[in-house]
């Protein structure tokens, strides 16, 4: 796998037999039904919840969901402006700092 690539298995089925959705929108390739995770790098930072449904009972999502379905629901945008800073201090190699800034809904 390349940089940023991953693999998802549900009940032993590869991601070619799992329907992957973001906010209910399918992200699988229409021809091979594969999922290219490198295209969705920022989704994990904005994930509000993840829903996994196993088995062919998820026929609502189409034939690609034979092994199950995997739905990532993102968080809603904050309507108000805000900023935040956060940090984590450990050994010198594990010190992390970050921040968030939002203008709110414009």
Residue, then its C-alpha position, 0 to 999 in steps of 0.5 A: x500500500x502507498x502513503x496514506x493507503x489503508x484497508x478495511x475488512x468486515x467479517x473477512x470481506x475486503x473493501x471491494x465487498x463493503x460499501x463505504x459511505x461518508x454522510x450517506x454518500x458512496x465513495x467506492x469506485x464505480x467499476x472495481x468497488x475499491x476504496x482509495x483512502x488517500x483521497x479522504x485524509x481529513x475525514x478522520x479529523x472531522x468524524x463525529x461518529x462511525x456506523x458499521x453494519x455487517x452482512x448482506x442485510x444492508x441491501x439499502x446501500x446496493x450490491x457493493x455492500x455484500x460484506x456490510x456497510x461503513x458510514x462515517x458521519x462528519x460533525x456539523x460546522x460550528x455556527x459561532x467563531x472560535x479558536x482553541x489551542x491544545x498541546x500534549x507534553x511527553x518525552x521530547x519526541x512525543x510533544x505535540x501542539x496544535x490549534x483550531x480556528x473557525x470563522x463560524x458560518x459566514 
